[in-house]
Amino acid sequence: MLTNSTTLKQKIDSLWLKFFAGGIANPLTAIEQMSYLIFLKRLEDNDNSNAAMAKRRNEKFTSLYKGNEDCRWSHWSHLPGDQMLKHVHNVVFEFLRNLGGETSTFTQHMQDAYFQIPKATLLQEAVNIIEDLQISEQNVDVQGDIYEYLLSRISQSGRNGQFRTPRHIIRMMVKLVDPKIGDRICDPACGTSGFLFNAYMHILEQNTSKDVLDYDEEGMPHHLIGDKITDKKLFKFLKTHALTGYDFDSTMTRIGAMNLMLHGIDNPNIKYTDTLSKSYNEKELYNIVLANPPFKGSIDENDVNQRFKTKTKKTELLFVELIYDLLVTGGRAAVIVPDGVLFGTSKTHIDIRKILIDNCKLEGIISMPSGVFKPYAGVSTAVVIFQKGGITDNVWFYDMEADGFTLDDKRNKTDKNDIPDILAKWKEKDRHPELTEGHPELVSGSASVSESKEAKKMLKQVQHDKKKWICVDVKDIRENKYDLSISRYKPIEYEEIVYEKPDVIMEKVLKYEADIAENISEIKKYLKR
């Protein structure tokens, strides 16, 4: 992220400090106000670019500022401080809220935009910093990185950071479901659109020549030109209709839309909707669903959609059923759930797990350490990967112990990271049942061990990794009330200890006793003196 762009990082850090010092302490409000200003800057830059292009083509062009020239960034950003503040509050935002003719859904989000910068000096300083960022002059990679860096500060700045899923976890999940060009991808609780833009990046990465790609120190790909996508209709589909996100927080939809725009999605399909409510009726539309839906959230029981067969107020259970419902047959999903979903004993918990196992091909469960969401939440979670339809024969479990960061509140980088191994083993998982066939000690912890040389050879790698992953026969899962917690099936580890022969041990005991008796005699001699 922002490779070799220390100057840009310093400017963004400076922007954050200005907002906090200026009285906007809520990080979501701060980034929302920054988003408005960045959008206003890009709005004029795009209008100027479109005017120049029309002129070159000798085409007629109508500026969106027609009749509102004083709403151009280049006009109001040079006004004196107090006048600028008043003008932006009373004129520019009114103009912004009434850009109804614009096709961009982001512009539609702006209809509820409110200007909340309280001081003229703060607005002036923010304008100067955004000018220095030269966002429109940057390529799409850098534009996206700038906004991602802004978003990363949410998680470092306050309680609201819990909304943001760690980017390395998102990238892992995207690689596990491996979205393709032409897929329709959805996040029913999209937040900042992290899953959607990473899916977009993944598709571009898979369709960009290797000699063009470049990777930064965090493994993020750059120069994603998608030159292998020769079908223009597919490319247009990717940028216009492939990605869909929903959120019930209007601030997050604006931030999410801005995130996609700065990553090259001109018309982000981000909608303000509670996907658990009666007003949402989409069904069987998407090839891929990626989500970290809210759990432990409050929900209005009277507004829960009647579509749900599961009768519960628990959002984590309803979202699993919703995601199943949104997928087309053969569609795949990766979703983060709290551990309770995996082993809860209520009828609704078991019913949800039956959907995953009996109606889907449940492909994998990755148990994550409880520190993944620190410092904002210490809840234990897991990633569930499934395909709608198909048959579940075996379920692949992986016990993630480290994600590349310390699991305390500081979350500093460490060398301990299971994610590369998870991705490598995931690619081989279809071979796992073959390797473990006839070796129940690797699937249920029993004592049967093959003595054949061939089996030992095949199991060499399996045994090396067995602390991390196991394959469990679906029969065992059904017999255990559909329990999907890895601890239920993880093999019990026995450590062999070789003891000395009994006669040797007895000789040593007699020697110790003789030494003790001798020492006591010595002590008595000293006491008599």
Secondary structure, 3 states (H helix, E strand, C coil): CCCCCHHHHHHHHHHHHHHHHCCCCCHHHHHHHHHHHHHHHHHHHHHHHHHHHHHHCCCCCCCCCCCCHHHCHHHHCCCCHHHHHHHHHHHHHHHHHCCCCCCCHHHHHHHHCCCCCCCHHHHHHHHHHHHHHCHHHCCHHHHHHHHHHHHHHHHHHCHHHHHCCCHHHHHHHHHHHCCCCCCCEEECCCCCCHHHHHHHHHHHHHCCCCCCCEECCCCCEECCCCCCCCCHHHHHHHHHCCEEEEECCHHHHHHHHHHHHCCCCCCCEEEECCCCECCCCCCCCEEEEEECCCCCCCCCHHHECCCCCCCCCCHHHHHHHHHHHHEEEEEEEEEEEECHHHHCCCHHHHHHHHHHHHCEEEEEEEEECHHHHCCCCCCCEEEEEEEEECCCCEEEEEECCCEEECCCCCCCEEEEECHHHHHHHHHHHHHHHHHHCCCHHHCCCCCCCCCCHHHHHHHHHHHHHCCCEEEEEHHHHHHCCCCCCHHHHCCCCCCCCCCCCHHHHHHHHHHHHHHHHHHHHHHHHHHHC
